[in-house]
Structure formats: C-alpha cells, structure tokens
C-alpha cells in the first residue's frame, strides 16, 4: 500500500506528486490498476497516465500539469487512500540549476565512451534459443545507447507511446501526420498494418519449424482488463498479454475485441463487483436520506413544440449526429439551473455554496448492474448538438469501462432520466453534497387541453427533489416553470 508519501527533492529538482484523486463524494480509497506511462515520459495536462478502480468502476486518470514522469510508486493491486502519492512528476517549469547542468555536461564524454564500448558487446551477445523461431526480417535491430541518443523521435503523447510499445513499433520510423509532425493514432494503426503485412510476406513459403510444447502458465490479468472483457463480451483465453511479465492489459482486451469475430454472449457480471458497487451506492443514499431534508415537486410539460423541432433538425443532420429528445431535456435542465442558482451548488460545512458553472451530472445504469454519475462540465454553455455528442460519448465510455477522472468530477446538479424504461415520474434521492436532483419520466401521448380544446399530445412528467436547507418549494417551482418555458421554445436553446 502506498501511504504517507511526501514531496521530495532529487538533485535540486522539485518533484511534484501525482496522487490518488477523489472520484466521488463517498470515495475514501482506490485500487491502482495499471500505468499508461513510463519513467522519463513527457506528459501534458489532460494526458491519461493511469487506471485506478473505485467501488463503482475503473477510471482512466489524467494528469493536471505538464512535466516529466519520475518514479512510479504504485503497483497493480495497491490500495491507496485519496491523496496518497502514486508517482513523482517533474513539473515542466522546473529548471536544472547551473551546478547540475555543469555536472551533466562534464559526465557527457564518459557516457558517450561507455556507450561506444558497450555497443560491440550488445551486438556480440548470443541470442536466446526462443528468439530463433521469429523470422529475422521481422525483428527490429537492437538500438545501442549511442544510437538512441542521436535518433530523432517525433512528438507523441504518453498514451500513444504506450500503444506503440505494445504493438512493437519503433516511433523513430514513423512520420507523424498530426500538428507539428505529431504521431496520431491513425499513424500507429497504419504502421502496425504495414508491419503485419511485411511479416506475412516474409513467412510465405518458409519451412515450418518444429516447436516444443510450452509448460502451462497461469495467465495474469488485471482486474480492470477482466471487467472490460466481460463488458465487451471478449474471451480472455487466447489473448496474448503485452504487459509486465506477459500480463493481459486493457489495451490487449480492446485490441482482441476489435479484431475478433462476432463475440459470444457477454459473461454474467461477477457477484462480488455488483455487491461492492451496491454497498457504495447504499451507503451514500443512506447518508442522503439521514442528513438531507428532501422536498419534492412535479409538473407536466407539453413536448409538442420540442419534438417537432427535433424532427425538423434531424432532417438536416447526418444519421450519426441526429438528436434524441433527451438532449433537449438535459440542456433545458442545465439552462434552468443557471437561472435558479439556489439549486446549483453544494452544501459544505453547514452552508450552501453556489457553483459558478453548471456541471450537469447524468445518472447512467451499467449493464453489469449499478450506477455511475459522470458530469458534463459547463453544460449550460453547450448547444443542443454539443449536448447530444457529450451524452453519447459519456454513455459509450461509461459502459465500456473507459471513464476518465475528469468525467467523475463533482456535479453541481444531477439529472435522472428513466423515460426509456417506461417510468412515468422519478422521485430521486439527492446525491450529497448537491442540493437538487431533476427527474424526467417517459414521453407519452395523453389527453391535454389547450385553449379549451381537448386533444392528444406528447407529455413528460418532470420532477425536482430539493434540499430544504438550501431552498424551498417556491424556488423549486420557479425552476420547473423556467424548464417548461424553455421546452416550449426549443429554437432558443
């Protein structure tokens, strides 16, 4: 377990700490799964560098500063408290003092000489017997330290560098097509395809070499990779692991899922995982019911204008960008929260703290059971098409087990939409420390009178759960009224 680690200084460089993030109000610790970077890698703000597991899901965690990866302290399976140090990073702005630079310069000739002497030894070293079975045309020539020092590597993110290592691709042989010559994912895929084609050509007509039966070895699989395989319906047997010691990683599982034939039925969720998530949800909801004095309001909204507008917009959009009514509902909720700030924020240390941004939480149910509440940041500033794209992206990543730490940032208000399940209305439980939860039921055609004329119209029941410590029924009613007004004029959203 990694605990109690403080900031350190190495050769005069201030080392920053990459710590276990808080990925929810109820999170106290997380399990480290795998690193996506190596010591010495250059990273930028927003790069995904690790995977950690919470009681609810496995999450890809980004860094929040530019710099260089130093010592990796956490290992697979380590349980680390929130705030515990996972790795040391050298911030980008940290400069080497003049004394240290002088030492490096003085040591350079000795390093070069050592590399020159070591190079022949590396070439003369006998190859292992197992390597002889690989066609020599396919193998990459060993790179000596002297060669490595003079080779030019194109700009590449840590995630793609990790991917290139898994594929066995030498980055120095790739010409990047991204901005400023950076290597893109497409560049790696093209290089991998070309390498595979070369290997296939080289082995055509080659004599078959007898192989010796290998002893049975237990396959090492990270918990994240095992869960991802269950979600994607991918069989773990037969997957070649590229991780440390031949361990199967999440990247191996995704690659196998992409290249496999139609997958067999997805494995049933593991009972232990479901129980752990259910216990976490139950604990948080128990706190909510005990500490938050809830009040509930509901209103029926006519969606005739909104649905007509959606149909008209969809005729102008390509199939992959078409809208669903939920995008309008979420955007209307976000805009209403901006207009009624008493419901947008958190109850912390005995008082309400309004949020400057509307970070909209979206409750998602997982196929293996349980719930996640990722956030759409600054949702009130999005267009309808942007909201649709954000919904689609979040849902896809959540159900594939690929959420990032930033996705689980604390929402300022949450929406529960169970309309697709046929639910008429939602009476939700507020997620602490938030002070409100908005619910949407199913859109259904019901009798509705307009200007004294009775007809059948598409209606939805909207609900609001509010915290009486931060607001009262009059504030909640103002929120629902504003929500209704926006949905009657969807072209203004």
PyMOL commands that set and color helices and strands:
alter all, ss='L'
color gray80, all
select helices_A, chain A and resi 98-124+129-133+145-150+158-167+171-173+179-181+185-203+223-232+244-246+250-259+271-291+304-314+319-321+325-339+341-343+379-381+384-399+405-408+419-421+473-488+490-492
alter helices_A, ss='H'
color red, helices_A
select strands_A, chain A and resi 9-10+13-19+29-35+42-43+48-53+58-62+67-72+79-81+85-91+294-302+345-348+351-354+360-365+371-376+403-404+413-417+436-440+444-450+453-467
alter strands_A, ss='S'
color yellow, strands_A
deselect
rebuild
show_as cartoon
